[in-house]
Amino acid sequence: MIVLALTGILVFVLGGCACVWWAARGGPRWTRAVAVVTLAAGELVRGANRTDRTSGKSDSDD
């Protein structure tokens, strides 16, 4: 069951990446909408990762 869920997530991620690629080359309007959602999700994940790393930051890392 977990393999099926992970496969589904992988399909969504690859589809989102394909839409970003296609939209950058002037694809249809729906690909641009999916690309915006994909890039926003990536920024959210990157931001969450950034806050995890900064919680263990020392003062000398400025």
N, CA, C and O atoms as a Maestro MAE file, in Angstrom:
{
 s_m_m2io_version
 :::
 2.0.0
}

f_m_ct {
 s_m_title
 :::
 protein
 m_atom[248] {
  # First column is atom index #
  i_m_mmod_type
  r_m_x_coord
  r_m_y_coord
  r_m_z_coord
  i_m_residue_number
  s_m_chain_name
  s_m_pdb_residue_name
  s_m_pdb_atom_name
  i_m_atomic_number
  :::
  1 25 0.820 -1.195 0.000 1 A "MET " " N  " 7
  2 3 0.000 0.000 0.000 1 A "MET " " CA " 6
  3 2 0.868 1.264 0.000 1 A "MET " " C  " 6
  4 15 0.564 2.229 -0.702 1 A "MET " " O  " 8
  5 25 1.950 1.254 0.792 2 A "ILE " " N  " 7
  6 3 2.824 2.425 0.849 2 A "ILE " " CA " 6
  7 2 3.521 2.643 -0.488 2 A "ILE " " C  " 6
  8 15 3.762 3.780 -0.893 2 A "ILE " " O  " 8
  9 25 3.842 1.548 -1.171 3 A "VAL " " N  " 7
  10 3 4.486 1.655 -2.485 3 A "VAL " " CA " 6
  11 2 3.539 2.331 -3.468 3 A "VAL " " C  " 6
  12 15 3.972 3.143 -4.287 3 A "VAL " " O  " 8
  13 25 2.261 2.008 -3.395 4 A "LEU " " N  " 7
  14 3 1.272 2.632 -4.276 4 A "LEU " " CA " 6
  15 2 1.164 4.136 -3.999 4 A "LEU " " C  " 6
  16 15 1.080 4.936 -4.931 4 A "LEU " " O  " 8
  17 25 1.165 4.515 -2.723 5 A "ALA " " N  " 7
  18 3 1.091 5.932 -2.361 5 A "ALA " " CA " 6
  19 2 2.333 6.685 -2.836 5 A "ALA " " C  " 6
  20 15 2.224 7.782 -3.383 5 A "ALA " " O  " 8
  21 25 3.503 6.100 -2.630 6 A "LEU " " N  " 7
  22 3 4.737 6.754 -3.072 6 A "LEU " " CA " 6
  23 2 4.804 6.850 -4.593 6 A "LEU " " C  " 6
  24 15 5.314 7.834 -5.129 6 A "LEU " " O  " 8
  25 25 4.297 5.840 -5.289 7 A "THR " " N  " 7
  26 3 4.255 5.885 -6.745 7 A "THR " " CA " 6
  27 2 3.336 7.008 -7.223 7 A "THR " " C  " 6
  28 15 3.649 7.707 -8.186 7 A "THR " " O  " 8
  29 25 2.208 7.175 -6.547 8 A "GLY " " N  " 7
  30 3 1.289 8.259 -6.895 8 A "GLY " " CA " 6
  31 2 1.919 9.625 -6.685 8 A "GLY " " C  " 6
  32 15 1.756 10.515 -7.519 8 A "GLY " " O  " 8
  33 25 2.635 9.802 -5.582 9 A "ILE " " N  " 7
  34 3 3.318 11.067 -5.321 9 A "ILE " " CA " 6
  35 2 4.382 11.324 -6.381 9 A "ILE " " C  " 6
  36 15 4.534 12.448 -6.860 9 A "ILE " " O  " 8
  37 25 5.115 10.278 -6.742 10 A "LEU " " N  " 7
  38 3 6.144 10.419 -7.774 10 A "LEU " " CA " 6
  39 2 5.539 10.827 -9.114 10 A "LEU " " C  " 6
  40 15 6.112 11.651 -9.826 10 A "LEU " " O  " 8
  41 25 4.405 10.265 -9.458 11 A "VAL " " N  " 7
  42 3 3.729 10.623 -10.712 11 A "VAL " " CA " 6
  43 2 3.314 12.094 -10.692 11 A "VAL " " C  " 6
  44 15 3.475 12.794 -11.691 11 A "VAL " " O  " 8
  45 25 2.778 12.570 -9.556 12 A "PHE " " N  " 7
  46 3 2.397 13.974 -9.449 12 A "PHE " " CA " 6
  47 2 3.609 14.899 -9.556 12 A "PHE " " C  " 6
  48 15 3.537 15.939 -10.212 12 A "PHE " " O  " 8
  49 25 4.707 14.534 -8.927 13 A "VAL " " N  " 7
  50 3 5.914 15.358 -8.976 13 A "VAL " " CA " 6
  51 2 6.460 15.421 -10.397 13 A "VAL " " C  " 6
  52 15 6.794 16.499 -10.889 13 A "VAL " " O  " 8
  53 25 6.550 14.286 -11.045 14 A "LEU " " N  " 7
  54 3 7.060 14.269 -12.424 14 A "LEU " " CA " 6
  55 2 6.126 15.019 -13.373 14 A "LEU " " C  " 6
  56 15 6.587 15.714 -14.279 14 A "LEU " " O  " 8
  57 25 4.831 14.882 -13.169 15 A "GLY " " N  " 7
  58 3 3.874 15.634 -13.980 15 A "GLY " " CA " 6
  59 2 4.006 17.132 -13.778 15 A "GLY " " C  " 6
  60 15 3.924 17.902 -14.735 15 A "GLY " " O  " 8
  61 25 4.210 17.548 -12.534 16 A "GLY " " N  " 7
  62 3 4.402 18.973 -12.249 16 A "GLY " " CA " 6
  63 2 5.662 19.502 -12.893 16 A "GLY " " C  " 6
  64 15 5.670 20.602 -13.445 16 A "GLY " " O  " 8
  65 25 6.737 18.717 -12.825 17 A "CYS " " N  " 7
  66 3 7.991 19.137 -13.465 17 A "CYS " " CA " 6
  67 2 7.830 19.237 -14.973 17 A "CYS " " C  " 6
  68 15 8.358 20.156 -15.599 17 A "CYS " " O  " 8
  69 25 7.111 18.307 -15.547 18 A "ALA " " N  " 7
  70 3 6.863 18.350 -16.987 18 A "ALA " " CA " 6
  71 2 6.048 19.584 -17.364 18 A "ALA " " C  " 6
  72 15 6.292 20.192 -18.406 18 A "ALA " " O  " 8
  73 25 5.091 19.953 -16.532 19 A "CYS " " N  " 7
  74 3 4.292 21.147 -16.813 19 A "CYS " " CA " 6
  75 2 5.121 22.416 -16.684 19 A "CYS " " C  " 6
  76 15 4.933 23.354 -17.459 19 A "CYS " " O  " 8
  77 25 6.031 22.464 -15.723 20 A "VAL " " N  " 7
  78 3 6.919 23.624 -15.606 20 A "VAL " " CA " 6
  79 2 7.770 23.741 -16.859 20 A "VAL " " C  " 6
  80 15 7.926 24.828 -17.415 20 A "VAL " " O  " 8
  81 25 8.313 22.630 -17.297 21 A "TRP " " N  " 7
  82 3 9.141 22.620 -18.509 21 A "TRP " " CA " 6
  83 2 8.339 23.044 -19.731 21 A "TRP " " C  " 6
  84 15 8.806 23.850 -20.536 21 A "TRP " " O  " 8
  85 25 7.134 22.503 -19.870 22 A "TRP " " N  " 7
  86 3 6.294 22.801 -21.032 22 A "TRP " " CA " 6
  87 2 5.827 24.257 -20.998 22 A "TRP " " C  " 6
  88 15 5.810 24.926 -22.032 22 A "TRP " " O  " 8
  89 25 5.452 24.748 -19.826 23 A "ALA " " N  " 7
  90 3 4.981 26.129 -19.706 23 A "ALA " " CA " 6
  91 2 6.099 27.120 -20.017 23 A "ALA " " C  " 6
  92 15 5.844 28.190 -20.568 23 A "ALA " " O  " 8
  93 25 7.332 26.769 -19.669 24 A "ALA " " N  " 7
  94 3 8.457 27.654 -19.965 24 A "ALA " " CA " 6
  95 2 8.687 27.769 -21.471 24 A "ALA " " C  " 6
  96 15 9.291 28.734 -21.940 24 A "ALA " " O  " 8
  97 25 8.213 26.801 -22.209 25 A "ARG " " N  " 7
  98 3 8.357 26.814 -23.665 25 A "ARG " " CA " 6
  99 2 7.080 27.243 -24.376 25 A "ARG " " C  " 6
  100 15 6.921 27.008 -25.574 25 A "ARG " " O  " 8
  101 25 6.162 27.880 -23.626 26 A "GLY " " N  " 7
  102 3 4.964 28.449 -24.235 26 A "GLY " " CA " 6
  103 2 3.824 27.472 -24.394 26 A "GLY " " C  " 6
  104 15 3.096 27.531 -25.384 26 A "GLY " " O  " 8
  105 25 3.654 26.587 -23.456 27 A "GLY " " N  " 7
  106 3 2.575 25.605 -23.522 27 A "GLY " " CA " 6
  107 2 1.214 26.243 -23.323 27 A "GLY " " C  " 6
  108 15 1.105 27.459 -23.165 27 A "GLY " " O  " 8
  109 25 0.172 25.416 -23.331 28 A "PRO " " N  " 7
  110 3 -1.183 25.938 -23.131 28 A "PRO " " CA " 6
  111 2 -1.381 26.534 -21.736 28 A "PRO " " C  " 6
  112 15 -0.550 26.359 -20.845 28 A "PRO " " O  " 8
  113 25 -2.476 27.225 -21.576 29 A "ARG " " N  " 7
  114 3 -2.738 27.953 -20.336 29 A "ARG " " CA " 6
  115 2 -2.803 27.026 -19.125 29 A "ARG " " C  " 6
  116 15 -2.343 27.396 -18.044 29 A "ARG " " O  " 8
  117 25 -3.366 25.827 -19.288 30 A "TRP " " N  " 7
  118 3 -3.490 24.930 -18.137 30 A "TRP " " CA " 6
  119 2 -2.124 24.469 -17.635 30 A "TRP " " C  " 6
  120 15 -1.958 24.202 -16.445 30 A "TRP " " O  " 8
  121 25 -1.140 24.375 -18.543 31 A "THR " " N  " 7
  122 3 0.191 23.975 -18.079 31 A "THR " " CA " 6
  123 2 0.820 25.089 -17.254 31 A "THR " " C  " 6
  124 15 1.564 24.826 -16.309 31 A "THR " " O  " 8
  125 25 0.519 26.331 -17.614 32 A "ARG " " N  " 7
  126 3 1.041 27.445 -16.830 32 A "ARG " " CA " 6
  127 2 0.443 27.460 -15.441 32 A "ARG " " C  " 6
  128 15 1.130 27.781 -14.471 32 A "ARG " " O  " 8
  129 25 -0.845 27.113 -15.331 33 A "ALA " " N  " 7
  130 3 -1.497 27.053 -14.016 33 A "ALA " " CA " 6
  131 2 -0.896 25.946 -13.160 33 A "ALA " " C  " 6
  132 15 -0.630 26.150 -11.975 33 A "ALA " " O  " 8
  133 25 -0.682 24.785 -13.750 34 A "VAL " " N  " 7
  134 3 -0.071 23.676 -13.007 34 A "VAL " " CA " 6
  135 2 1.364 24.017 -12.632 34 A "VAL " " C  " 6
  136 15 1.825 23.647 -11.552 34 A "VAL " " O  " 8
  137 25 2.076 24.719 -13.511 35 A "ALA " " N  " 7
  138 3 3.456 25.113 -13.228 35 A "ALA " " CA " 6
  139 2 3.508 26.072 -12.044 35 A "ALA " " C  " 6
  140 15 4.396 25.960 -11.199 35 A "ALA " " O  " 8
  141 25 2.580 27.001 -11.971 36 A "VAL " " N  " 7
  142 3 2.552 27.944 -10.849 36 A "VAL " " CA " 6
  143 2 2.314 27.197 -9.542 36 A "VAL " " C  " 6
  144 15 2.965 27.479 -8.536 36 A "VAL " " O  " 8
  145 25 1.383 26.247 -9.553 37 A "VAL " " N  " 7
  146 3 1.105 25.465 -8.347 37 A "VAL " " CA " 6
  147 2 2.326 24.636 -7.957 37 A "VAL " " C  " 6
  148 15 2.666 24.543 -6.777 37 A "VAL " " O  " 8
  149 25 2.983 24.038 -8.943 38 A "THR " " N  " 7
  150 3 4.164 23.216 -8.678 38 A "THR " " CA " 6
  151 2 5.298 24.055 -8.085 38 A "THR " " C  " 6
  152 15 5.935 23.645 -7.115 38 A "THR " " O  " 8
  153 25 5.547 25.219 -8.663 39 A "LEU " " N  " 7
  154 3 6.616 26.079 -8.157 39 A "LEU " " CA " 6
  155 2 6.296 26.608 -6.762 39 A "LEU " " C  " 6
  156 15 7.193 26.745 -5.929 39 A "LEU " " O  " 8
  157 25 5.017 26.908 -6.501 40 A "ALA " " N  " 7
  158 3 4.626 27.372 -5.170 40 A "ALA " " CA " 6
  159 2 4.821 26.260 -4.139 40 A "ALA " " C  " 6
  160 15 5.286 26.517 -3.028 40 A "ALA " " O  " 8
  161 25 4.470 25.036 -4.500 41 A "ALA " " N  " 7
  162 3 4.670 23.907 -3.586 41 A "ALA " " CA " 6
  163 2 6.159 23.704 -3.318 41 A "ALA " " C  " 6
  164 15 6.552 23.399 -2.192 41 A "ALA " " O  " 8
  165 25 6.974 23.871 -4.334 42 A "GLY " " N  " 7
  166 3 8.421 23.753 -4.150 42 A "GLY " " CA " 6
  167 2 8.964 24.809 -3.213 42 A "GLY " " C  " 6
  168 15 9.838 24.524 -2.394 42 A "GLY " " O  " 8
  169 25 8.460 26.021 -3.322 43 A "GLU " " N  " 7
  170 3 8.894 27.090 -2.421 43 A "GLU " " CA " 6
  171 2 8.466 26.807 -0.984 43 A "GLU " " C  " 6
  172 15 9.209 27.096 -0.047 43 A "GLU " " O  " 8
  173 25 7.272 26.243 -0.808 44 A "LEU " " N  " 7
  174 3 6.826 25.899 0.537 44 A "LEU " " CA " 6
  175 2 7.711 24.825 1.150 44 A "LEU " " C  " 6
  176 15 8.075 24.904 2.324 44 A "LEU " " O  " 8
  177 25 8.054 23.826 0.356 45 A "VAL " " N  " 7
  178 3 8.924 22.758 0.855 45 A "VAL " " CA " 6
  179 2 10.309 23.302 1.165 45 A "VAL " " C  " 6
  180 15 10.909 22.949 2.181 45 A "VAL " " O  " 8
  181 25 10.817 24.166 0.284 46 A "ARG " " N  " 7
  182 3 12.138 24.745 0.524 46 A "ARG " " CA " 6
  183 2 12.128 25.632 1.764 46 A "ARG " " C  " 6
  184 15 13.088 25.630 2.535 46 A "ARG " " O  " 8
  185 25 11.057 26.385 1.962 47 A "GLY " " N  " 7
  186 3 10.950 27.233 3.140 47 A "GLY " " CA " 6
  187 2 10.872 26.426 4.414 47 A "GLY " " C  " 6
  188 15 11.457 26.811 5.426 47 A "GLY " " O  " 8
  189 25 10.162 25.316 4.386 48 A "ALA " " N  " 7
  190 3 10.075 24.450 5.567 48 A "ALA " " CA " 6
  191 2 11.440 23.848 5.864 48 A "ALA " " C  " 6
  192 15 11.819 23.716 7.028 48 A "ALA " " O  " 8
  193 25 12.170 23.489 4.839 49 A "ASN " " N  " 7
  194 3 13.507 22.926 5.018 49 A "ASN " " CA " 6
  195 2 14.450 23.985 5.581 49 A "ASN " " C  " 6
  196 15 15.306 23.676 6.410 49 A "ASN " " O  " 8
  197 25 14.301 25.210 5.141 50 A "ARG " " N  " 7
  198 3 15.155 26.299 5.607 50 A "ARG " " CA " 6
  199 2 14.930 26.580 7.086 50 A "ARG " " C  " 6
  200 15 15.889 26.826 7.818 50 A "ARG " " O  " 8
  201 25 13.678 26.547 7.540 51 A "THR " " N  " 7
  202 3 13.408 26.812 8.950 51 A "THR " " CA " 6
  203 2 13.920 25.675 9.821 51 A "THR " " C  " 6
  204 15 14.319 25.910 10.962 51 A "THR " " O  " 8
  205 25 13.918 24.444 9.310 52 A "ASP " " N  " 7
  206 3 14.474 23.329 10.072 52 A "ASP " " CA " 6
  207 2 15.971 23.513 10.276 52 A "ASP " " C  " 6
  208 15 16.490 23.240 11.358 52 A "ASP " " O  " 8
  209 25 16.661 23.970 9.253 53 A "ARG " " N  " 7
  210 3 18.107 24.146 9.357 53 A "ARG " " CA " 6
  211 2 18.471 25.320 10.240 53 A "ARG " " C  " 6
  212 15 19.482 25.272 10.941 53 A "ARG " " O  " 8
  213 25 17.673 26.372 10.223 54 A "THR " " N  " 7
  214 3 18.014 27.554 11.000 54 A "THR " " CA " 6
  215 2 17.744 27.375 12.482 54 A "THR " " C  " 6
  216 15 18.253 28.151 13.291 54 A "THR " " O  " 8
  217 25 16.957 26.372 12.863 55 A "SER " " N  " 7
  218 3 16.670 26.188 14.285 55 A "SER " " CA " 6
  219 2 17.908 25.721 15.052 55 A "SER " " C  " 6
  220 15 18.015 25.958 16.255 55 A "SER " " O  " 8
  221 25 18.848 25.055 14.360 56 A "GLY " " N  " 7
  222 3 20.059 24.624 15.022 56 A "GLY " " CA " 6
  223 2 21.246 25.512 14.730 56 A "GLY " " C  " 6
  224 15 22.391 25.116 14.950 56 A "GLY " " O  " 8
  225 25 20.985 26.702 14.240 57 A "LYS " " N  " 7
  226 3 22.045 27.616 13.832 57 A "LYS " " CA " 6
  227 2 22.719 28.280 15.032 57 A "LYS " " C  " 6
  228 15 22.049 28.649 15.997 57 A "LYS " " O  " 8
  229 25 24.019 28.428 14.973 58 A "SER " " N  " 7
  230 3 24.750 29.110 16.038 58 A "SER " " CA " 6
  231 2 24.928 30.582 15.666 58 A "SER " " C  " 6
  232 15 24.635 30.984 14.540 58 A "SER " " O  " 8
  233 25 25.401 31.370 16.607 59 A "ASP " " N  " 7
  234 3 25.589 32.812 16.368 59 A "ASP " " CA " 6
  235 2 26.704 33.112 15.370 59 A "ASP " " C  " 6
  236 15 26.699 34.175 14.750 59 A "ASP " " O  " 8
  237 25 27.635 32.220 15.208 60 A "SER " " N  " 7
  238 3 28.774 32.478 14.334 60 A "SER " " CA " 6
  239 2 28.455 32.237 12.863 60 A "SER " " C  " 6
  240 15 29.322 32.433 12.012 60 A "SER " " O  " 8
  241 25 27.214 31.809 12.536 61 A "ASP " " N  " 7
  242 3 26.846 31.512 11.161 61 A "ASP " " CA " 6
  243 2 26.341 32.723 10.393 61 A "ASP " " C  " 6
  244 15 25.885 32.563 9.260 61 A "ASP " " O  " 8
  245 25 26.399 33.907 10.943 62 A "ASP " " N  " 7
  246 3 25.885 35.102 10.262 62 A "ASP " " CA " 6
  247 2 26.704 35.357 9.088 62 A "ASP " " C  " 6
  248 15 26.455 36.318 8.359 62 A "ASP " " O  " 8
  :::
 }
 m_bond[247] {
  # First column is bond index #
  i_m_from
  i_m_to
  i_m_order
  :::
  1 1 2 1
  2 2 3 1
  3 3 4 2
  4 3 5 1
  5 5 6 1
  6 6 7 1
  7 7 8 2
  8 7 9 1
  9 9 10 1
  10 10 11 1
  11 11 12 2
  12 11 13 1
  13 13 14 1
  14 14 15 1
  15 15 16 2
  16 15 17 1
  17 17 18 1
  18 18 19 1
  19 19 20 2
  20 19 21 1
  21 21 22 1
  22 22 23 1
  23 23 24 2
  24 23 25 1
  25 25 26 1
  26 26 27 1
  27 27 28 2
  28 27 29 1
  29 29 30 1
  30 30 31 1
  31 31 32 2
  32 31 33 1
  33 33 34 1
  34 34 35 1
  35 35 36 2
  36 35 37 1
  37 37 38 1
  38 38 39 1
  39 39 40 2
  40 39 41 1
  41 41 42 1
  42 42 43 1
  43 43 44 2
  44 43 45 1
  45 45 46 1
  46 46 47 1
  47 47 48 2
  48 47 49 1
  49 49 50 1
  50 50 51 1
  51 51 52 2
  52 51 53 1
  53 53 54 1
  54 54 55 1
  55 55 56 2
  56 55 57 1
  57 57 58 1
  58 58 59 1
  59 59 60 2
  60 59 61 1
  61 61 62 1
  62 62 63 1
  63 63 64 2
  64 63 65 1
  65 65 66 1
  66 66 67 1
  67 67 68 2
  68 67 69 1
  69 69 70 1
  70 70 71 1
  71 71 72 2
  72 71 73 1
  73 73 74 1
  74 74 75 1
  75 75 76 2
  76 75 77 1
  77 77 78 1
  78 78 79 1
  79 79 80 2
  80 79 81 1
  81 81 82 1
  82 82 83 1
  83 83 84 2
  84 83 85 1
  85 85 86 1
  86 86 87 1
  87 87 88 2
  88 87 89 1
  89 89 90 1
  90 90 91 1
  91 91 92 2
  92 91 93 1
  93 93 94 1
  94 94 95 1
  95 95 96 2
  96 95 97 1
  97 97 98 1
  98 98 99 1
  99 99 100 2
  100 99 101 1
  101 101 102 1
  102 102 103 1
  103 103 104 2
  104 103 105 1
  105 105 106 1
  106 106 107 1
  107 107 108 2
  108 107 109 1
  109 109 110 1
  110 110 111 1
  111 111 112 2
  112 111 113 1
  113 113 114 1
  114 114 115 1
  115 115 116 2
  116 115 117 1
  117 117 118 1
  118 118 119 1
  119 119 120 2
  120 119 121 1
  121 121 122 1
  122 122 123 1
  123 123 124 2
  124 123 125 1
  125 125 126 1
  126 126 127 1
  127 127 128 2
  128 127 129 1
  129 129 130 1
  130 130 131 1
  131 131 132 2
  132 131 133 1
  133 133 134 1
  134 134 135 1
  135 135 136 2
  136 135 137 1
  137 137 138 1
  138 138 139 1
  139 139 140 2
  140 139 141 1
  141 141 142 1
  142 142 143 1
  143 143 144 2
  144 143 145 1
  145 145 146 1
  146 146 147 1
  147 147 148 2
  148 147 149 1
  149 149 150 1
  150 150 151 1
  151 151 152 2
  152 151 153 1
  153 153 154 1
  154 154 155 1
  155 155 156 2
  156 155 157 1
  157 157 158 1
  158 158 159 1
  159 159 160 2
  160 159 161 1
  161 161 162 1
  162 162 163 1
  163 163 164 2
  164 163 165 1
  165 165 166 1
  166 166 167 1
  167 167 168 2
  168 167 169 1
  169 169 170 1
  170 170 171 1
  171 171 172 2
  172 171 173 1
  173 173 174 1
  174 174 175 1
  175 175 176 2
  176 175 177 1
  177 177 178 1
  178 178 179 1
  179 179 180 2
  180 179 181 1
  181 181 182 1
  182 182 183 1
  183 183 184 2
  184 183 185 1
  185 185 186 1
  186 186 187 1
  187 187 188 2
  188 187 189 1
  189 189 190 1
  190 190 191 1
  191 191 192 2
  192 191 193 1
  193 193 194 1
  194 194 195 1
  195 195 196 2
  196 195 197 1
  197 197 198 1
  198 198 199 1
  199 199 200 2
  200 199 201 1
  201 201 202 1
  202 202 203 1
  203 203 204 2
  204 203 205 1
  205 205 206 1
  206 206 207 1
  207 207 208 2
  208 207 209 1
  209 209 210 1
  210 210 211 1
  211 211 212 2
  212 211 213 1
  213 213 214 1
  214 214 215 1
  215 215 216 2
  216 215 217 1
  217 217 218 1
  218 218 219 1
  219 219 220 2
  220 219 221 1
  221 221 222 1
  222 222 223 1
  223 223 224 2
  224 223 225 1
  225 225 226 1
  226 226 227 1
  227 227 228 2
  228 227 229 1
  229 229 230 1
  230 230 231 1
  231 231 232 2
  232 231 233 1
  233 233 234 1
  234 234 235 1
  235 235 236 2
  236 235 237 1
  237 237 238 1
  238 238 239 1
  239 239 240 2
  240 239 241 1
  241 241 242 1
  242 242 243 1
  243 243 244 2
  244 243 245 1
  245 245 246 1
  246 246 247 1
  247 247 248 2
  :::
 }
}
